[in-house]
Amino acid sequence: MRSLTLCLVLAGCVAAALAHSYHLGACPVVEPLAGFQMSRFLGIWYVVQKTSTASKCITYNYTRGDEPGEYSITQDSDIPILGLTSLKHEYHYTGALSVPEPSVPARMTVRFPLSVAGSASHVVFATDYENYAGIFTCQKLAFAHRQSATILSRTRDLDKAYIDKVRAKLSSFGVDPFDLSIITQTNCPRGNNSLDVNVDPHTFSAENIGSVVRKAGEKIGDGVEWIGHQGSKVYHKIAGTEDKSSERPATVVPVNSQQQPPKDAAGKYENNEVEWIP
């Protein structure tokens, strides 16, 4: 199950990477919407068009963060590979949004946990809050950039007039609207799924990673101790100094005050804790 989860996380990461187009040079200048009000923009939006993606049933949910000027964006979608099967599933991918300049609230930065290139711009360039919205994200690379444009709707369907309006604005910024894919919003799974995959900023937190390192260290320590014990037995046997006391298993004193868990039939420590190891 852990291997399957890892594969699905990686598949979701690939799907997110494909929902961009790559270009040489700097990011295009996309003007943020003047007078933008984030309080009216919060909530669920349906993605009706998005740059180069095979995913369907994509939604964005904008929510407030813990601090002023901080927000979260959760992208729910299917995974294209699993979309070819009968398995009901959803992929939930949450990133952190921040507003570097409070005087320009429509120009934000976003960081997703699987983005190795770091944060990206997240600009709201058009919206009436009740029907449609247009957002543009761009991430700087070494000698290029990757960009993504998205047309959002408060409902599963959006009037063509709104779509044309957003596409015309993209064109005025030098962004090719013909790079956008039409996103299907029909027959979408919502709840009662066979499989849900969640990736958020806490998935790769220091606490989770530290737990993995600690548990891995314990296993490595057990292996080193066993190797040392076996090597000692071989040495004494060759040197002829082997005695009966060496045949008795050594008593290991734990480094902390907690009692070691019992061993199973295979001689391994039993551990019923849930571990975050894919």
N, C-alpha and C positions, 0 to 999 in steps of 0.2 A: 504494500500500500504506500509506503514511503517513497519507493522508486517511482510509482505511478504519479504521486503528488509532485515529485521533482520534475518529471517529464512534462506534466501539465503546466507547472510554473514556467518552465523553459519554453514551452509552446506558446504560452501567453506572452512571454517576453519577445519571442520572434514575431508574433502577430502585432505587438505594439511597435516594434521596430519597422515593420513593413508599412505601417500607417503613416509613413513620411516619404517625402521625396528629397533627394540629395542634390546639392548644387555647389558649384565653386564660388568662392568669395564670401562676402559678408551677408548677413541676413537682410532681406528687404525691409524697408521702412514702412511699417503698417501703423497708421495713426490710431491711437486709442480713442474711444468714444468720449466726447466732452460731456461733463455733467453726469458721469456714470454713477449709479447708486447700487452698490453691492447688496444692500438689504432687499431690494426688489428683484435682484437677479438670483438670489438663493433658491434652492429647490431642485426638482428633477427636470431635466431636459432630455428630449429624444434626439438622437443624432440621425439626420435624414441624408446628409452627404458628408463625406470625409475623404481626405487624401489617401489614395492608393491602399485600400484595405479590403480583405475578403470577409471580415467579420460581419455579423449581423446582430440585430437586437441590441445595439449599443445605446446606453443611456449615461448621462452625466448627472451626478448629484452633488451640488455645491452646498456645503454646510459651514457654520461658523467654527473657528478654532478656539483654543483656550485663551489666547491673548488678542488684544485689539489689532486689527490688520492681518490676522492669520485666519486661514480658511482651509478646508479640505475638499478635494475633488475625488469622487469615487466613480470609476468607469466600470460599468457592468456590461458584459458582452458574452457571446459564445466564443469557443475556440474553433477556428475553421476546420481543423482536422476532425474534432469530435462532432462537428456539425454534420458530417457525412454519415454519422451513425445514429442509432435510435436512443442513445444515452442522453437523458435530460440533465443538463449541466448549466452552470453559470460561472463566469470568471470575474472576480471582484478585485479591482486594482485601485488602490487609494494613494494619492499623492498629497503633498503639503503645498499650499498656496500662500504666498506672502505679498504684501504691497510695499515695495521699497520706497516709493514716494507717495505719501498720503495725499498730496495735491493732485496726483494722477492715478486715481483708484482703478481705472480700467487697464492700466499697465501693471501686470503682476509677474511674478516668477513662480515656477512650479518645479517640484522635485519629486520624482518617483523612485521607490526603493531599488528597482532593477536598472536604473539609468546610470551606466558606468561613466557616461560623459558629463554627469553633473546636472545642474539645473538648466531650465529653458525659460524663455520668455512666454508669457501667456497673456495675450492682448484681446480684450473684447472691443471690437471695432464697430459693431452694429447690434442694436437690440431695441425692441419696444417693450421688453419684459414680459409681455402677455402672450405673444405669438411666436416670435422668431429671435434668433441671435446669431452672430457670426464671431468666431474666435480664431485666432492665429497663434500658433506656437512655433518657436524657432530656437535651435540649439547650435551654438558655435562649436565647430570642430577645428582641427589643426589648420587646414587650408581650405575648408569648405564649411557648409552648414547643412542641417537637415530641418525641414519645415513641414508643417501640417496645418491645413485649414479645415474648419468644421462648421457646418451649418446646423443649427439647433432649432428644435421646435418644442413648444409646450405640450403638443399632442403628437400622436403617432404619424399624422399626415400634416403637411404644410402646403399652403396655397402656393401655386407656381409664381405668383407675383412677388411673394416674399423671397423665394429662392432666387429668382432673377435679380432682385435688388441686392442681395448679399453677394452673388457671383459678380455683378457689375462692380461692386466696391473692391472685391479681390483683384479684379482686372486692373482697376485704377491704381492699385498699389504695386502692380507688376507681378502679381501672383496668378499663375495660369489656372483658371477655374475648371478647365477640362482635365486636370489631374484628380478631381474629386470623384469618388465612387458613390453610387447610390446605395444607401443602407436599408436593408429589409427590416421592417418592424412588425411583421406578421408571424403568427405561430411562435411567439417568443415564450420561453419557459419563465415563469415567475413563481418561485416557491415549489415545494414538493419535488425537488430535484434529486436525482440519484447521486449527484456529485456537485459540490460547491468548492471552488478554489479561491481562497482569500489571500491577497498579498497587500500588506500595508507597511507604513514605516516601522511598526513594532515587530514585524516578522524578522527583520535583521537587526534588532536592537542589540546593544552591548550585553544586556542581560541574557538574551537568548543565545547569542554567540558565545558568551562566557560559559553558559551551561554546557554547550556542546564541547567546548575546549576542555572544561573540567572533566566531563564524563569520558572524553577521549583520552585525557591524561591518566585517568584511573585505569583504563584498560591497558594503556601502554605500560604503566607501572606494574600491573599484574604480570604482563608478559616479560618484562625485564627481570622481575624477581624470580619467575619460574626458570628462565634461562640461567640465571646465576646459581640457583639451587642445583639444577641438573649438571652444570659445569663443575660445581664443587664435588658432587658425587663421583663424576668421572675421574677427577684429579686424585681423590683419595683412593679410588679403586686401583689406579695405575701405580700410585705411590705405596700401596699396601698398607695404608693407614686407615682403612675403612673400618668402622666399628658399628655395633648395632644401634648406637644412639643416632648415628647419621641417617639411619633408615627411617627413623620416626619423622613425620612431617613437622617442619618448624612451625612454632607458634608466631603468628604475625601480630604485632601490637599496632593497632590503628594509630595514625598520626593525630587524630582528634579523639574527643571523648565519646563519639557516637559508635555504637556497636556495628560491626560489619554485617551486612545481610547474609542469610544462610546461602550455602551453595546448593545447586541442583545436582541431578544425577551425573551430569557431564563435568562437574567440578567447577562450573562457572557461578559467579555471584548472581543470585536472583534479584531482579530490580523491577518493581511494578510501576515505577514512575513513568509518566508520559514524557518522552524525549523529543525535542525538536531536532530530528535528524531525518532528512528526506530519504 
